Amino acid sequence: MKTNKTKEFVKNVMRKFSDLLYPKGITCVNCGAELIADTRVDLCAKCTEGLVFNEGRRCPICGIGMHNEADYCDNCTKYDKYFDLNRSPLVYDGVGSDLIKKLKFGGKKYIAAELAKLMADEYYSEKINADVILFVPMTDKEIKEREYNQSKLLAYEMSVRLGLPVAEKLVKTKDTDRQKKLSAKERRENLKGVFDVVGKEEIKGKNILIIDDVFTTGATVNECARVLKKAGARKVFSVTACITRFRTEGERAVLPCDNALQDG
């Protein structure tokens, strides 16, 4: 027990020391280089070049990049989709994946504000019309392990930029296996029945915007959308910071080799 407390103390000290070395708004939030000019996002020129934007032809539903002439991606064609639209400004690669890992596991909460700038741009460019923002929830155990919910941070940053309220009406009722090593089918099965809606009267008839960090196969967003539609939501949109490049080999999503990715 003492060992764990010591490790946690050292980790917190290192985070605070890092924050002093790389203060927000003065240095690049990714590499710590000095910012020599005002930028849309607090990234230096080199790190900005390392962002992989989710551009080009995309699936009209989930927003994943498409490299064929099909109307929709294989995933959206094969399986029922309860969410109406997902959009993600970045591909989970390069600096985008670095930012997610630092937000998610490195204690760099201020990165949420920078990612939310790009996410808000995506919201407006797609002319999404939402009434309220929700975020993908975590169980108490998961929050205790990670200390905070990065999707909640992103949601409140998006609230500031979109002028929409955040309603904490989605709950996760039980812990689940880590999604990272599961196939698309296994992800869907893993998430069945784990989300619920509280305060359904505030959801009924509303257009909902779900916020999450990474969209992989869409299993998480889709299950959230399913329970929201069941609770009476009119439409359910989602905006995530990143989307993975994945193809289907059988049913297994092929993801970047990365220990950070676990959801979606």
N, C-alpha and C positions, 0 to 999 in steps of 0.2 A: 504493500500500500504506500509506504514512504517513497519507494522507488518511483511509482507512478506519479505521486505528487511532486517529486523533485523534477521529473521529466517535464511535467506540465508547467512548473514554475520556470524552468529554463526556456521552454518553448515560448512562453509569454514574454519573457525578458528579451529574447531574440527578435520577436515580432516588433516590440516597441522600439528596440534599437534600430531595426530596419526602417521603421516609420520615420525615425529621426534622420536617418541617412538619406532617405528618399521621400521628402515631404510632398504631399499631394498638391498639384497645381504648379509646382516648380520643377519637378523631375518627372521623367517618364515612369508611368505606373508599372511598366513591365520590366525594364532593364535598369532604371535609376539614372539614366543619362539626363543631363541638364536640358531643359526645354528652352530653346533660343528664340522661339516665336510662338505666338498664339496659335493653337490648333483646335480643331473641332473636338478631338478627343485627346486626353493627356498622354500622348505617345510621341516618342521621338520619330524622326523621319525614317530611320532604319526599321524600327518596330512597326511603323505604319505600313511600310512596304511588305512586311512579313504577314500582314493580315490577308487572309484568303476570303474575298467577298463571295457570297452566294449569288452569283450573277448568271446571266444566260437563260436558256430555256429551262423552266422549272415545272414540276408537277403542279397543276392548278389547285390541288387540294392540300398536299403536305408540304410543297415547296422544295422538294429535293431536286437537285440538278438532273436533267434527263439528257440522254445521248442517243435517243432513237426518235422515231416519228410517232410513237404511240400518244394517245390523248392523255393518258394518266400513267403513273408509275405502276409497276407490278404490284406493289404492296397495297396501293389504294384501289386497284382493280379487283384484287382477290378477296379482300376482307372488308366487313362493314365498318364504315367510318361514322362516328357520332359527332366528331368536331367538323365544323364547316370549312375551316381554313387554318393552315399554319404558315407562318412566315418567319424566317430567320435570316438576319443580315450577314452572318459569317459562317464559313465552313469550319468544322472542328478540325483544324489543322494549323500548323505554324504558330504564329503569335496568338491567334484566337484560342487555341487549346491551352497555351501557356497562361493566358488570362483566366480562363475557367479554372484551371488547377490552382492558381494563386488565390482566387476568390473562394474556391470551394474548400481547399485544404491548407492554404497558407495564411489564413487570417487577414487577407487583404480586402477587407469589406468595402473600401472605397472604390475598388474596381467595378462594383455594381453600378455606380453612377456613370462611369465611362461606357460600359456596355449598354446601359439603358438609353444613352444618347442615340446609339445606332439602332437599337430596337424601336425607339420612338419614330425614327425616320422611316423604318419599315412599316410601322402601323399607319402612318400618314400616307405613304406612297401607295399603299394598297387600299386606302379609303375604307378601312375597317371602322365600323360604327358600333362601339360597345357602350354599355351603360355602367358597368362595374368591373373591377379587376379582382381576380382571384389568383392564387398561386398554388403550385403543387405542394401539398403538405408533407410533413414528416411525423413519425411517431415521437413520443417523448424520449424513448431510448435512442433513436437516431439523432435527435437534437442534442442530447447529453453527450453523445460520442463526438459530434462535430462542433458543438457549442452554438451553432446557429443554422438557420435555413437560408441558403444562398438565394433560393427562389423568392423567398419573402423579401429579402433585401432588394432584389431586382424589381419586385412588384411595387414596393413603396417608392422607388426611384422613378418607375414608370408613371405612378400616380401624379407625381410632381410635374412631369412633362406632358401628360395627357389631360390633366385636370379632371381625372376620374377618381372616385373613391375606391379604396381597397376594402373588400368584405372577406373576413376570415371565416368563410362558411364551408370550406372543404376540410375534411379531417381524414387522416389515415388511421384506420382502426386496428391494424395489426402489422407487425414487422414482416418483411418479405426477404426472400433470398436475394443476393446481389444480382442485378440484372446483367452485369458486364459480360458474363460468359454464357448467357442464355441465348437460344435461337429466338427468332421472332415469335414463333408459336409458343415457346416456353415463356417468353416475356408476357404474352397475353394471359396465359394460364396463371402465371405467378401473381398477376395483379388483379385477378377477378375477385370482386367483393371486398377489396381492401380500402376503398374510399367511400365516404358517406357525406351527405350534405346536412348541415344544421341550419336552422332558420330558413326553411324553404320558402317562406312567404316573401323573403327578400330576393329570391332567385326567379320566382315564377314570372314568366312573360318578359324577362330581361335578356338582353344580348350580353353574353359573358366573355371577358377576355382572360384567358389563363396564361400565366407567366411561368416559365421554367428556364433552366440554364441551357440544356442540350436536348435536341430532338434526334433520337436515334432511329427507332422503328415506328415511333408514334404510339406505342402501347400505353405509356403513362398518360399522355394527354387524352388519348381515346377513351380510356377507362374513366378518367375524370369527367370527360364530356358525356359519357353514357349516364353516369349518376346525376349529372346536372340536368340533362334532358329529361330524365325520369322525374326529377324534382320540379319540372315545369319550365326550364330555361328555353327561351325562344331560339337563340342561336348561340353557338360556342365557337369562339375563335381562340387561337393561341399565337403568341409570339415568344420565341426562344432566342437566346443570344447566338447560339450556334446550331448547326445541323450537321450530322455526320455524312460522309460519303459512304454509302453502303450499297452493295449489290446482293442479290439473293443467290446463294449457292445452296440448293435445296431450300431450307428456310433459315439458314444461318446468316446473320448480318456480318459482313466482313468490315471490321472497324480498325482504326489506327491502333497500333500496338501501344497501349497506354493504360496504366493502372488507375487513372483518375476517372475514367468514364464508367458509370455504373447505371445510369438511369435511361429514360427515354423510351 
